[in-house]
Amino acid sequence: MIDRALSSLFKVVAEEAASNPAFGKKLEDALAKFGQQLTEKRMAERSIENFHPLVEYKKDAAGFEARLAKFDAKELRALVDRHHLDPAATLKGKGTKKILAAHILEAAKKRAERDAKLFEY
């Protein structure tokens, strides 16, 4: 059912793009922009692949902020997304490097304190 619906939808879009050059150009531009954003996101994810904020914070809390400063805003956003550091979605459109780094630092501190309390006997 969904296959036929999607097939007919893409057929309509393809026909409209062929008959309307302005629509075709807008569609092409949107797809190119999406492709570029996806590429940038994948590159950021690769650069943070072995960096776990909680582990890095526990290793060296004093140098953690300096290690965060090495990442750019896209990489910091990828860290937040990968490690679920913004469950309440408070960072919606705030993508500056300073805000993201402060948020990651605060989340790492809170998680380290919580983990320390869990293992107090």
Contacts in CASP RR format, 6 or more apart in sequence:
PFRMAT RR
TARGET T0000
AUTHOR 0000-0000-0000
METHOD contacts of the structure
MODEL  1
MIDRALSSLFKVVAEEAASNPAFGKKLEDALAKFGQQLTEKRMAERSIEN
FHPLVEYKKDAAGFEARLAKFDAKELRALVDRHHLDPAATLKGKGTKKIL
AAHILEAAKKRAERDAKLFEY
13 27 0 8 1.000
16 23 0 8 1.000
16 24 0 8 1.000
17 23 0 8 1.000
17 24 0 8 1.000
17 27 0 8 1.000
40 74 0 8 1.000
41 74 0 8 1.000
41 78 0 8 1.000
44 72 0 8 1.000
44 74 0 8 1.000
44 75 0 8 1.000
44 77 0 8 1.000
44 78 0 8 1.000
45 78 0 8 1.000
45 82 0 8 1.000
47 71 0 8 1.000
47 75 0 8 1.000
48 71 0 8 1.000
48 75 0 8 1.000
48 78 0 8 1.000
48 79 0 8 1.000
48 82 0 8 1.000
51 67 0 8 1.000
51 79 0 8 1.000
52 83 0 8 1.000
53 64 0 8 1.000
53 79 0 8 1.000
53 83 0 8 1.000
53 85 0 8 1.000
53 104 0 8 1.000
53 107 0 8 1.000
53 108 0 8 1.000
54 83 0 8 1.000
54 108 0 8 1.000
54 111 0 8 1.000
54 112 0 8 1.000
54 115 0 8 1.000
56 64 0 8 1.000
56 67 0 8 1.000
56 108 0 8 1.000
57 64 0 8 1.000
57 105 0 8 1.000
57 108 0 8 1.000
57 109 0 8 1.000
57 111 0 8 1.000
57 112 0 8 1.000
58 112 0 8 1.000
61 109 0 8 1.000
61 112 0 8 1.000
64 105 0 8 1.000
64 108 0 8 1.000
65 101 0 8 1.000
65 105 0 8 1.000
68 76 0 8 1.000
68 101 0 8 1.000
68 104 0 8 1.000
68 105 0 8 1.000
69 101 0 8 1.000
71 79 0 8 1.000
71 97 0 8 1.000
71 101 0 8 1.000
72 97 0 8 1.000
73 95 0 8 1.000
73 96 0 8 1.000
73 97 0 8 1.000
73 100 0 8 1.000
76 95 0 8 1.000
76 97 0 8 1.000
76 100 0 8 1.000
76 101 0 8 1.000
76 104 0 8 1.000
77 95 0 8 1.000
77 100 0 8 1.000
79 85 0 8 1.000
79 100 0 8 1.000
79 104 0 8 1.000
80 86 0 8 1.000
80 91 0 8 1.000
80 100 0 8 1.000
80 103 0 8 1.000
80 104 0 8 1.000
85 103 0 8 1.000
85 104 0 8 1.000
85 107 0 8 1.000
86 103 0 8 1.000
86 107 0 8 1.000
90 103 0 8 1.000
91 99 0 8 1.000
91 100 0 8 1.000
91 103 0 8 1.000
94 100 0 8 1.000
END
